[in-house]
Each structure stands twice: as structure tokens, then as C-alpha cells.
């Protein structure tokens, strides 16, 4: 019976370690995502640099 308790504690430690690794990975992704290219405040980065009006023709 003591063997079952030891196995249970080991599984719990492994579960906690896996959760710590997942939290660290989440934090790293969040920091990586936040360090992206920042443009002018109040300007949508998807449309930055788009010029309104007629577009130049593409020649091949």
C-alpha cells in the first residue's frame, strides 16, 4: 500500500512540473508576441503604409 502512495506523489510532482513548464512557455510566447513591431499609436498596423487612390499598374 505504501507503494501506491509513493506513485501518487510522484505523479503529482510530474503534473506540477509539467504545469510549470506550460506556464513558462505561455509567458515566453506572450513576451515574444508583445515585442513585435510597434507603429504609430492609434494607427492600425494592417493598413499602415497603404496609399489611397489609384494604384500603380503592374507590368510583367
mmCIF file as Biopython writes it, N, C-alpha, C and O atoms, coordinates in Angstrom:
data_model
#
loop_
_atom_site.group_PDB
_atom_site.id
_atom_site.type_symbol
_atom_site.label_atom_id
_atom_site.label_alt_id
_atom_site.label_comp_id
_atom_site.label_asym_id
_atom_site.label_entity_id
_atom_site.label_seq_id
_atom_site.pdbx_PDB_ins_code
_atom_site.Cartn_x
_atom_site.Cartn_y
_atom_site.Cartn_z
_atom_site.occupancy
_atom_site.B_iso_or_equiv
_atom_site.auth_seq_id
_atom_site.auth_asym_id
_atom_site.pdbx_PDB_model_num
ATOM 1   N N  . UNK A ? 1  ? 0.810  -1.204 0.000   1.0 0.0 1  A 1 
ATOM 2   C CA . UNK A ? 1  ? 0.000  0.000  0.000   1.0 0.0 1  A 1 
ATOM 3   C C  . UNK A ? 1  ? 0.848  1.260  0.000   1.0 0.0 1  A 1 
ATOM 4   O O  . UNK A ? 1  ? 0.459  2.273  -0.583  1.0 0.0 1  A 1 
ATOM 5   N N  . UNK A ? 2  ? 1.986  1.206  0.640   1.0 0.0 2  A 1 
ATOM 6   C CA . UNK A ? 2  ? 2.833  2.395  0.647   1.0 0.0 2  A 1 
ATOM 7   C C  . UNK A ? 2  ? 3.327  2.702  -0.755  1.0 0.0 2  A 1 
ATOM 8   O O  . UNK A ? 2  ? 3.577  3.861  -1.086  1.0 0.0 2  A 1 
ATOM 9   N N  . UNK A ? 3  ? 3.469  1.685  -1.573  1.0 0.0 3  A 1 
ATOM 10  C CA . UNK A ? 3  ? 3.934  1.879  -2.952  1.0 0.0 3  A 1 
ATOM 11  C C  . UNK A ? 3  ? 2.946  2.748  -3.730  1.0 0.0 3  A 1 
ATOM 12  O O  . UNK A ? 3  ? 3.357  3.595  -4.523  1.0 0.0 3  A 1 
ATOM 13  N N  . UNK A ? 4  ? 1.653  2.545  -3.509  1.0 0.0 4  A 1 
ATOM 14  C CA . UNK A ? 4  ? 0.645  3.335  -4.213  1.0 0.0 4  A 1 
ATOM 15  C C  . UNK A ? 4  ? 0.738  4.802  -3.835  1.0 0.0 4  A 1 
ATOM 16  O O  . UNK A ? 4  ? 0.590  5.672  -4.693  1.0 0.0 4  A 1 
ATOM 17  N N  . UNK A ? 5  ? 0.977  5.084  -2.583  1.0 0.0 5  A 1 
ATOM 18  C CA . UNK A ? 5  ? 1.098  6.470  -2.139  1.0 0.0 5  A 1 
ATOM 19  C C  . UNK A ? 5  ? 2.314  7.147  -2.757  1.0 0.0 5  A 1 
ATOM 20  O O  . UNK A ? 5  ? 2.260  8.320  -3.126  1.0 0.0 5  A 1 
ATOM 21  N N  . UNK A ? 6  ? 3.411  6.400  -2.869  1.0 0.0 6  A 1 
ATOM 22  C CA . UNK A ? 6  ? 4.630  6.946  -3.472  1.0 0.0 6  A 1 
ATOM 23  C C  . UNK A ? 6  ? 4.390  7.249  -4.952  1.0 0.0 6  A 1 
ATOM 24  O O  . UNK A ? 6  ? 4.825  8.281  -5.462  1.0 0.0 6  A 1 
ATOM 25  N N  . UNK A ? 7  ? 3.696  6.339  -5.633  1.0 0.0 7  A 1 
ATOM 26  C CA . UNK A ? 7  ? 3.392  6.565  -7.046  1.0 0.0 7  A 1 
ATOM 27  C C  . UNK A ? 7  ? 2.498  7.785  -7.227  1.0 0.0 7  A 1 
ATOM 28  O O  . UNK A ? 7  ? 2.675  8.571  -8.158  1.0 0.0 7  A 1 
ATOM 29  N N  . UNK A ? 8  ? 1.544  7.927  -6.330  1.0 0.0 8  A 1 
ATOM 30  C CA . UNK A ? 8  ? 0.624  9.062  -6.410  1.0 0.0 8  A 1 
ATOM 31  C C  . UNK A ? 8  ? 1.380  10.380 -6.214  1.0 0.0 8  A 1 
ATOM 32  O O  . UNK A ? 8  ? 1.131  11.350 -6.931  1.0 0.0 8  A 1 
ATOM 33  N N  . UNK A ? 9  ? 2.297  10.417 -5.250  1.0 0.0 9  A 1 
ATOM 34  C CA . UNK A ? 9  ? 3.092  11.639 -5.020  1.0 0.0 9  A 1 
ATOM 35  C C  . UNK A ? 9  ? 3.980  11.935 -6.221  1.0 0.0 9  A 1 
ATOM 36  O O  . UNK A ? 9  ? 4.139  13.091 -6.614  1.0 0.0 9  A 1 
ATOM 37  N N  . UNK A ? 10 ? 4.562  10.882 -6.806  1.0 0.0 10 A 1 
ATOM 38  C CA . UNK A ? 10 ? 5.425  11.080 -7.977  1.0 0.0 10 A 1 
ATOM 39  C C  . UNK A ? 10 ? 4.615  11.636 -9.148  1.0 0.0 10 A 1 
ATOM 40  O O  . UNK A ? 10 ? 5.063  12.560 -9.827  1.0 0.0 10 A 1 
ATOM 41  N N  . UNK A ? 11 ? 3.434  11.083 -9.385  1.0 0.0 11 A 1 
ATOM 42  C CA . UNK A ? 11 ? 2.586  11.581 -10.473 1.0 0.0 11 A 1 
ATOM 43  C C  . UNK A ? 11 ? 2.195  13.031 -10.232 1.0 0.0 11 A 1 
ATOM 44  O O  . UNK A ? 11 ? 2.158  13.833 -11.165 1.0 0.0 11 A 1 
ATOM 45  N N  . UNK A ? 12 ? 1.903  13.365 -8.981  1.0 0.0 12 A 1 
ATOM 46  C CA . UNK A ? 12 ? 1.513  14.735 -8.659  1.0 0.0 12 A 1 
ATOM 47  C C  . UNK A ? 12 ? 2.678  15.689 -8.903  1.0 0.0 12 A 1 
ATOM 48  O O  . UNK A ? 12 ? 2.476  16.780 -9.435  1.0 0.0 12 A 1 
ATOM 49  N N  . UNK A ? 13 ? 3.907  15.290 -8.518  1.0 0.0 13 A 1 
ATOM 50  C CA . UNK A ? 13 ? 5.080  16.133 -8.782  1.0 0.0 13 A 1 
ATOM 51  C C  . UNK A ? 13 ? 5.289  16.324 -10.277 1.0 0.0 13 A 1 
ATOM 52  O O  . UNK A ? 13 ? 5.583  17.431 -10.727 1.0 0.0 13 A 1 
ATOM 53  N N  . UNK A ? 14 ? 5.138  15.252 -11.047 1.0 0.0 14 A 1 
ATOM 54  C CA . UNK A ? 14 ? 5.288  15.342 -12.506 1.0 0.0 14 A 1 
ATOM 55  C C  . UNK A ? 14 ? 4.231  16.265 -13.105 1.0 0.0 14 A 1 
ATOM 56  O O  . UNK A ? 14 ? 4.523  17.051 -14.006 1.0 0.0 14 A 1 
ATOM 57  N N  . UNK A ? 15 ? 3.008  16.165 -12.601 1.0 0.0 15 A 1 
ATOM 58  C CA . UNK A ? 15 ? 1.929  17.032 -13.098 1.0 0.0 15 A 1 
ATOM 59  C C  . UNK A ? 15 ? 2.236  18.492 -12.806 1.0 0.0 15 A 1 
ATOM 60  O O  . UNK A ? 15 ? 2.039  19.354 -13.662 1.0 0.0 15 A 1 
ATOM 61  N N  . UNK A ? 16 ? 2.718  18.771 -11.598 1.0 0.0 16 A 1 
ATOM 62  C CA . UNK A ? 16 ? 3.063  20.147 -11.235 1.0 0.0 16 A 1 
ATOM 63  C C  . UNK A ? 16 ? 4.211  20.679 -12.080 1.0 0.0 16 A 1 
ATOM 64  O O  . UNK A ? 16 ? 4.191  21.837 -12.496 1.0 0.0 16 A 1 
ATOM 65  N N  . UNK A ? 17 ? 5.214  19.839 -12.337 1.0 0.0 17 A 1 
ATOM 66  C CA . UNK A ? 17 ? 6.350  20.260 -13.168 1.0 0.0 17 A 1 
ATOM 67  C C  . UNK A ? 17 ? 5.893  20.564 -14.595 1.0 0.0 17 A 1 
ATOM 68  O O  . UNK A ? 17 ? 6.323  21.548 -15.196 1.0 0.0 17 A 1 
ATOM 69  N N  . UNK A ? 18 ? 5.030  19.723 -15.123 1.0 0.0 18 A 1 
ATOM 70  C CA . UNK A ? 18 ? 4.507  19.949 -16.479 1.0 0.0 18 A 1 
ATOM 71  C C  . UNK A ? 18 ? 3.723  21.267 -16.529 1.0 0.0 18 A 1 
ATOM 72  O O  . UNK A ? 18 ? 3.826  22.022 -17.496 1.0 0.0 18 A 1 
ATOM 73  N N  . UNK A ? 19 ? 2.945  21.534 -15.484 1.0 0.0 19 A 1 
ATOM 74  C CA . UNK A ? 19 ? 2.182  22.789 -15.436 1.0 0.0 19 A 1 
ATOM 75  C C  . UNK A ? 19 ? 3.114  23.989 -15.373 1.0 0.0 19 A 1 
ATOM 76  O O  . UNK A ? 19 ? 2.849  25.009 -16.009 1.0 0.0 19 A 1 
ATOM 77  N N  . UNK A ? 20 ? 4.220  23.881 -14.603 1.0 0.0 20 A 1 
ATOM 78  C CA . UNK A ? 20 ? 5.195  24.977 -14.541 1.0 0.0 20 A 1 
ATOM 79  C C  . UNK A ? 20 ? 5.816  25.232 -15.906 1.0 0.0 20 A 1 
ATOM 80  O O  . UNK A ? 20 ? 6.006  26.382 -16.300 1.0 0.0 20 A 1 
ATOM 81  N N  . UNK A ? 21 ? 6.138  24.148 -16.636 1.0 0.0 21 A 1 
ATOM 82  C CA . UNK A ? 21 ? 6.710  24.291 -17.977 1.0 0.0 21 A 1 
ATOM 83  C C  . UNK A ? 21 ? 5.713  24.960 -18.921 1.0 0.0 21 A 1 
ATOM 84  O O  . UNK A ? 21 ? 6.087  25.827 -19.712 1.0 0.0 21 A 1 
ATOM 85  N N  . UNK A ? 22 ? 4.453  24.558 -18.838 1.0 0.0 22 A 1 
ATOM 86  C CA . UNK A ? 22 ? 3.433  25.164 -19.685 1.0 0.0 22 A 1 
ATOM 87  C C  . UNK A ? 22 ? 3.279  26.657 -19.381 1.0 0.0 22 A 1 
ATOM 88  O O  . UNK A ? 22 ? 3.147  27.474 -20.293 1.0 0.0 22 A 1 
ATOM 89  N N  . UNK A ? 23 ? 3.297  27.002 -18.098 1.0 0.0 23 A 1 
ATOM 90  C CA . UNK A ? 23 ? 3.187  28.416 -17.710 1.0 0.0 23 A 1 
ATOM 91  C C  . UNK A ? 23 ? 4.373  29.212 -18.233 1.0 0.0 23 A 1 
ATOM 92  O O  . UNK A ? 23 ? 4.209  30.335 -18.711 1.0 0.0 23 A 1 
ATOM 93  N N  . UNK A ? 24 ? 5.574  28.634 -18.142 1.0 0.0 24 A 1 
ATOM 94  C CA . UNK A ? 24 ? 6.768  29.315 -18.639 1.0 0.0 24 A 1 
ATOM 95  C C  . UNK A ? 24 ? 6.679  29.508 -20.152 1.0 0.0 24 A 1 
ATOM 96  O O  . UNK A ? 24 ? 7.040  30.569 -20.662 1.0 0.0 24 A 1 
ATOM 97  N N  . UNK A ? 25 ? 6.203  28.492 -20.870 1.0 0.0 25 A 1 
ATOM 98  C CA . UNK A ? 25 ? 6.055  28.607 -22.321 1.0 0.0 25 A 1 
ATOM 99  C C  . UNK A ? 25 ? 5.027  29.681 -22.682 1.0 0.0 25 A 1 
ATOM 100 O O  . UNK A ? 25 ? 5.230  30.456 -23.617 1.0 0.0 25 A 1 
ATOM 101 N N  . UNK A ? 26 ? 3.927  29.720 -21.935 1.0 0.0 26 A 1 
ATOM 102 C CA . UNK A ? 26 ? 2.906  30.753 -22.185 1.0 0.0 26 A 1 
ATOM 103 C C  . UNK A ? 26 ? 3.482  32.144 -21.996 1.0 0.0 26 A 1 
ATOM 104 O O  . UNK A ? 26 ? 3.261  33.041 -22.809 1.0 0.0 26 A 1 
ATOM 105 N N  . UNK A ? 27 ? 4.225  32.310 -20.909 1.0 0.0 27 A 1 
ATOM 106 C CA . UNK A ? 27 ? 4.825  33.603 -20.629 1.0 0.0 27 A 1 
ATOM 107 C C  . UNK A ? 27 ? 5.819  33.991 -21.716 1.0 0.0 27 A 1 
ATOM 108 O O  . UNK A ? 27 ? 5.856  35.148 -22.135 1.0 0.0 27 A 1 
ATOM 109 N N  . UNK A ? 28 ? 6.623  33.039 -22.177 1.0 0.0 28 A 1 
ATOM 110 C CA . UNK A ? 28 ? 7.597  33.317 -23.237 1.0 0.0 28 A 1 
ATOM 111 C C  . UNK A ? 28 ? 6.886  33.728 -24.528 1.0 0.0 28 A 1 
ATOM 112 O O  . UNK A ? 28 ? 7.311  34.666 -25.202 1.0 0.0 28 A 1 
ATOM 113 N N  . UNK A ? 29 ? 5.805  33.026 -24.870 1.0 0.0 29 A 1 
ATOM 114 C CA . UNK A ? 29 ? 5.058  33.396 -26.088 1.0 0.0 29 A 1 
ATOM 115 C C  . UNK A ? 29 ? 4.444  34.782 -25.951 1.0 0.0 29 A 1 
ATOM 116 O O  . UNK A ? 29 ? 4.433  35.563 -26.903 1.0 0.0 29 A 1 
ATOM 117 N N  . UNK A ? 30 ? 3.929  35.085 -24.751 1.0 0.0 30 A 1 
ATOM 118 C CA . UNK A ? 30 ? 3.320  36.386 -24.517 1.0 0.0 30 A 1 
ATOM 119 C C  . UNK A ? 30 ? 4.356  37.501 -24.656 1.0 0.0 30 A 1 
ATOM 120 O O  . UNK A ? 30 ? 4.078  38.549 -25.239 1.0 0.0 30 A 1 
ATOM 121 N N  . UNK A ? 31 ? 5.553  37.265 -24.114 1.0 0.0 31 A 1 
ATOM 122 C CA . UNK A ? 31 ? 6.614  38.263 -24.210 1.0 0.0 31 A 1 
ATOM 123 C C  . UNK A ? 31 ? 7.076  38.421 -25.657 1.0 0.0 31 A 1 
ATOM 124 O O  . UNK A ? 31 ? 7.338  39.536 -26.108 1.0 0.0 31 A 1 
ATOM 125 N N  . UNK A ? 32 ? 7.177  37.306 -26.383 1.0 0.0 32 A 1 
ATOM 126 C CA . UNK A ? 32 ? 7.587  37.343 -27.780 1.0 0.0 32 A 1 
ATOM 127 C C  . UNK A ? 32 ? 6.556  38.085 -28.624 1.0 0.0 32 A 1 
ATOM 128 O O  . UNK A ? 32 ? 6.909  38.878 -29.497 1.0 0.0 32 A 1 
ATOM 129 N N  . UNK A ? 33 ? 5.302  37.825 -28.361 1.0 0.0 33 A 1 
ATOM 130 C CA . UNK A ? 33 ? 4.214  38.463 -29.098 1.0 0.0 33 A 1 
ATOM 131 C C  . UNK A ? 33 ? 4.189  39.963 -28.812 1.0 0.0 33 A 1 
ATOM 132 O O  . UNK A ? 33 ? 3.939  40.758 -29.718 1.0 0.0 33 A 1 
ATOM 133 N N  . UNK A ? 34 ? 4.443  40.356 -27.577 1.0 0.0 34 A 1 
ATOM 134 C CA . UNK A ? 34 ? 4.416  41.760 -27.193 1.0 0.0 34 A 1 
ATOM 135 C C  . UNK A ? 34 ? 5.581  42.558 -27.730 1.0 0.0 34 A 1 
ATOM 136 O O  . UNK A ? 34 ? 5.507  43.785 -27.795 1.0 0.0 34 A 1 
ATOM 137 N N  . UNK A ? 35 ? 6.667  41.888 -28.119 1.0 0.0 35 A 1 
ATOM 138 C CA . UNK A ? 35 ? 7.842  42.613 -28.586 1.0 0.0 35 A 1 
ATOM 139 C C  . UNK A ? 35 ? 7.840  42.794 -30.100 1.0 0.0 35 A 1 
ATOM 140 O O  . UNK A ? 35 ? 8.892  43.034 -30.692 1.0 0.0 35 A 1 
ATOM 141 N N  . UNK A ? 36 ? 6.689  42.684 -30.725 1.0 0.0 36 A 1 
ATOM 142 C CA . UNK A ? 36 ? 6.590  42.841 -32.173 1.0 0.0 36 A 1 
ATOM 143 C C  . UNK A ? 36 ? 6.795  44.286 -32.595 1.0 0.0 36 A 1 
ATOM 144 O O  . UNK A ? 36 ? 7.015  45.167 -31.765 1.0 0.0 36 A 1 
ATOM 145 N N  . UNK A ? 37 ? 6.720  44.510 -33.885 1.0 0.0 37 A 1 
ATOM 146 C CA . UNK A ? 37 ? 6.909  45.848 -34.433 1.0 0.0 37 A 1 
ATOM 147 C C  . UNK A ? 37 ? 5.750  46.734 -34.000 1.0 0.0 37 A 1 
ATOM 148 O O  . UNK A ? 37 ? 4.585  46.406 -34.225 1.0 0.0 37 A 1 
ATOM 149 N N  . UNK A ? 38 ? 6.076  47.833 -33.393 1.0 0.0 38 A 1 
ATOM 150 C CA . UNK A ? 38 ? 5.030  48.752 -32.962 1.0 0.0 38 A 1 
ATOM 151 C C  . UNK A ? 38 ? 5.064  49.979 -33.869 1.0 0.0 38 A 1 
ATOM 152 O O  . UNK A ? 38 ? 6.126  50.544 -34.135 1.0 0.0 38 A 1 
ATOM 153 N N  . UNK A ? 39 ? 3.917  50.368 -34.325 1.0 0.0 39 A 1 
ATOM 154 C CA . UNK A ? 39 ? 3.817  51.518 -35.211 1.0 0.0 39 A 1 
ATOM 155 C C  . UNK A ? 39 ? 3.397  52.751 -34.443 1.0 0.0 39 A 1 
ATOM 156 O O  . UNK A ? 39 ? 3.602  52.852 -33.233 1.0 0.0 39 A 1 
ATOM 157 N N  . UNK A ? 40 ? 2.818  53.672 -35.152 1.0 0.0 40 A 1 
ATOM 158 C CA . UNK A ? 40 ? 2.321  54.890 -34.547 1.0 0.0 40 A 1 
ATOM 159 C C  . UNK A ? 40 ? 1.107  54.563 -33.687 1.0 0.0 40 A 1 
ATOM 160 O O  . UNK A ? 40 ? 0.221  53.829 -34.125 1.0 0.0 40 A 1 
ATOM 161 N N  . UNK A ? 41 ? 1.055  55.094 -32.480 1.0 0.0 41 A 1 
ATOM 162 C CA . UNK A ? 41 ? -0.117 54.821 -31.646 1.0 0.0 41 A 1 
ATOM 163 C C  . UNK A ? 41 ? -1.395 55.313 -32.324 1.0 0.0 41 A 1 
ATOM 164 O O  . UNK A ? 41 ? -1.425 56.413 -32.876 1.0 0.0 41 A 1 
ATOM 165 N N  . UNK A ? 42 ? -2.425 54.513 -32.280 1.0 0.0 42 A 1 
ATOM 166 C CA . UNK A ? 42 ? -3.696 54.891 -32.880 1.0 0.0 42 A 1 
ATOM 167 C C  . UNK A ? 42 ? -3.801 54.532 -34.351 1.0 0.0 42 A 1 
ATOM 168 O O  . UNK A ? 42 ? -4.821 54.816 -34.978 1.0 0.0 42 A 1 
ATOM 169 N N  . UNK A ? 43 ? -2.768 53.912 -34.918 1.0 0.0 43 A 1 
ATOM 170 C CA . UNK A ? 43 ? -2.800 53.533 -36.327 1.0 0.0 43 A 1 
ATOM 171 C C  . UNK A ? 43 ? -2.856 52.010 -36.426 1.0 0.0 43 A 1 
ATOM 172 O O  . UNK A ? 43 ? -2.117 51.307 -35.737 1.0 0.0 43 A 1 
ATOM 173 N N  . UNK A ? 44 ? -3.732 51.513 -37.281 1.0 0.0 44 A 1 
ATOM 174 C CA . UNK A ? 44 ? -3.881 50.081 -37.473 1.0 0.0 44 A 1 
ATOM 175 C C  . UNK A ? 44 ? -2.664 49.539 -38.232 1.0 0.0 44 A 1 
ATOM 176 O O  . UNK A ? 44 ? -2.392 50.004 -39.339 1.0 0.0 44 A 1 
ATOM 177 N N  . UNK A ? 45 ? -1.926 48.577 -37.677 1.0 0.0 45 A 1 
ATOM 178 C CA . UNK A ? 45 ? -0.734 48.070 -38.356 1.0 0.0 45 A 1 
ATOM 179 C C  . UNK A ? 45 ? -1.052 47.318 -39.644 1.0 0.0 45 A 1 
ATOM 180 O O  . UNK A ? 45 ? -0.179 47.174 -40.500 1.0 0.0 45 A 1 
ATOM 181 N N  . UNK A ? 46 ? -2.294 46.833 -39.801 1.0 0.0 46 A 1 
ATOM 182 C CA . UNK A ? 46 ? -2.661 46.121 -41.022 1.0 0.0 46 A 1 
ATOM 183 C C  . UNK A ? 46 ? -2.744 47.047 -42.229 1.0 0.0 46 A 1 
ATOM 184 O O  . UNK A ? 46 ? -2.502 46.621 -43.358 1.0 0.0 46 A 1 
ATOM 185 N N  . UNK A ? 47 ? -3.083 48.309 -41.996 1.0 0.0 47 A 1 
ATOM 186 C CA . UNK A ? 47 ? -3.238 49.224 -43.127 1.0 0.0 47 A 1 
ATOM 187 C C  . UNK A ? 47 ? -2.159 50.307 -43.147 1.0 0.0 47 A 1 
ATOM 188 O O  . UNK A ? 47 ? -2.264 51.267 -43.910 1.0 0.0 47 A 1 
ATOM 189 N N  . UNK A ? 48 ? -1.137 50.163 -42.326 1.0 0.0 48 A 1 
ATOM 190 C CA . UNK A ? 48 ? -0.053 51.144 -42.298 1.0 0.0 48 A 1 
ATOM 191 C C  . UNK A ? 48 ? 0.682  51.122 -43.631 1.0 0.0 48 A 1 
ATOM 192 O O  . UNK A ? 48 ? 1.024  50.049 -44.128 1.0 0.0 48 A 1 
ATOM 193 N N  . UNK A ? 49 ? 0.924  52.261 -44.201 1.0 0.0 49 A 1 
ATOM 194 C CA . UNK A ? 49 ? 1.677  52.362 -45.449 1.0 0.0 49 A 1 
ATOM 195 C C  . UNK A ? 49 ? 0.832  52.257 -46.705 1.0 0.0 49 A 1 
ATOM 196 O O  . UNK A ? 49 ? 1.369  52.358 -47.809 1.0 0.0 49 A 1 
ATOM 197 N N  . UNK A ? 50 ? -0.469 52.060 -46.574 1.0 0.0 50 A 1 
ATOM 198 C CA . UNK A ? 50 ? -1.335 51.986 -47.746 1.0 0.0 50 A 1 
ATOM 199 C C  . UNK A ? 50 ? -1.662 53.405 -48.194 1.0 0.0 50 A 1 
ATOM 200 O O  . UNK A ? 50 ? -2.055 54.257 -47.397 1.0 0.0 50 A 1 
ATOM 201 N N  . UNK A ? 51 ? -1.490 53.629 -49.478 1.0 0.0 51 A 1 
ATOM 202 C CA . UNK A ? 51 ? -1.754 54.954 -50.035 1.0 0.0 51 A 1 
ATOM 203 C C  . UNK A ? 51 ? -3.115 54.924 -50.719 1.0 0.0 51 A 1 
ATOM 204 O O  . UNK A ? 51 ? -3.350 54.073 -51.577 1.0 0.0 51 A 1 
ATOM 205 N N  . UNK A ? 52 ? -4.028 55.846 -50.354 1.0 0.0 52 A 1 
ATOM 206 C CA . UNK A ? 52 ? -5.327 55.871 -51.016 1.0 0.0 52 A 1 
ATOM 207 C C  . UNK A ? 52 ? -5.204 56.389 -52.446 1.0 0.0 52 A 1 
ATOM 208 O O  . UNK A ? 52 ? -4.270 57.115 -52.786 1.0 0.0 52 A 1 
ATOM 209 N N  . UNK A ? 53 ? -6.152 56.004 -53.257 1.0 0.0 53 A 1 
ATOM 210 C CA . UNK A ? 53 ? -6.177 56.485 -54.634 1.0 0.0 53 A 1 
ATOM 211 C C  . UNK A ? 53 ? -5.791 55.388 -55.608 1.0 0.0 53 A 1 
ATOM 212 O O  . UNK A ? 53 ? -5.660 54.221 -55.239 1.0 0.0 53 A 1 
ATOM 213 N N  . UNK A ? 54 ? -5.609 55.791 -56.869 1.0 0.0 54 A 1 
ATOM 214 C CA . UNK A ? 54 ? -5.261 54.797 -57.897 1.0 0.0 54 A 1 
ATOM 215 C C  . UNK A ? 54 ? -3.915 54.132 -57.583 1.0 0.0 54 A 1 
ATOM 216 O O  . UNK A ? 54 ? -2.960 54.785 -57.162 1.0 0.0 54 A 1 
ATOM 217 N N  . UNK A ? 55 ? -3.875 52.844 -57.797 1.0 0.0 55 A 1 
ATOM 218 C CA . UNK A ? 55 ? -2.657 52.094 -57.546 1.0 0.0 55 A 1 
ATOM 219 C C  . UNK A ? 55 ? -1.835 51.991 -58.833 1.0 0.0 55 A 1 
ATOM 220 O O  . UNK A ? 55 ? -2.392 51.984 -59.931 1.0 0.0 55 A 1 
ATOM 221 N N  . UNK A ? 56 ? -0.531 51.913 -58.697 1.0 0.0 56 A 1 
ATOM 222 C CA . UNK A ? 56 ? 0.308  51.808 -59.903 1.0 0.0 56 A 1 
ATOM 223 C C  . UNK A ? 56 ? 0.042  50.483 -60.618 1.0 0.0 56 A 1 
ATOM 224 O O  . UNK A ? 56 ? -0.242 49.469 -59.980 1.0 0.0 56 A 1 
ATOM 225 N N  . UNK A ? 57 ? 0.138  50.504 -61.950 1.0 0.0 57 A 1 
ATOM 226 C CA . UNK A ? 57 ? -0.113 49.286 -62.726 1.0 0.0 57 A 1 
ATOM 227 C C  . UNK A ? 57 ? 1.094  48.362 -62.609 1.0 0.0 57 A 1 
ATOM 228 O O  . UNK A ? 57 ? 2.235  48.803 -62.473 1.0 0.0 57 A 1 
ATOM 229 N N  . UNK A ? 58 ? 0.804  47.077 -62.668 1.0 0.0 58 A 1 
ATOM 230 C CA . UNK A ? 58 ? 1.870  46.080 -62.581 1.0 0.0 58 A 1 
ATOM 231 C C  . UNK A ? 58 ? 2.234  45.667 -63.984 1.0 0.0 58 A 1 
ATOM 232 O O  . UNK A ? 58 ? 1.377  45.229 -64.751 1.0 0.0 58 A 1 
ATOM 233 N N  . UNK A ? 59 ? 3.497  45.802 -64.323 1.0 0.0 59 A 1 
ATOM 234 C CA . UNK A ? 59 ? 3.965  45.374 -65.656 1.0 0.0 59 A 1 
ATOM 235 C C  . UNK A ? 59 ? 4.800  44.122 -65.497 1.0 0.0 59 A 1 
ATOM 236 O O  . UNK A ? 59 ? 5.604  44.003 -64.572 1.0 0.0 59 A 1 
ATOM 237 N N  . UNK A ? 60 ? 4.598  43.199 -66.408 1.0 0.0 60 A 1 
ATOM 238 C CA . UNK A ? 60 ? 5.326  41.938 -66.313 1.0 0.0 60 A 1 
ATOM 239 C C  . UNK A ? 60 ? 6.386  41.862 -67.363 1.0 0.0 60 A 1 
ATOM 240 O O  . UNK A ? 60 ? 7.108  40.867 -67.441 1.0 0.0 60 A 1 
#
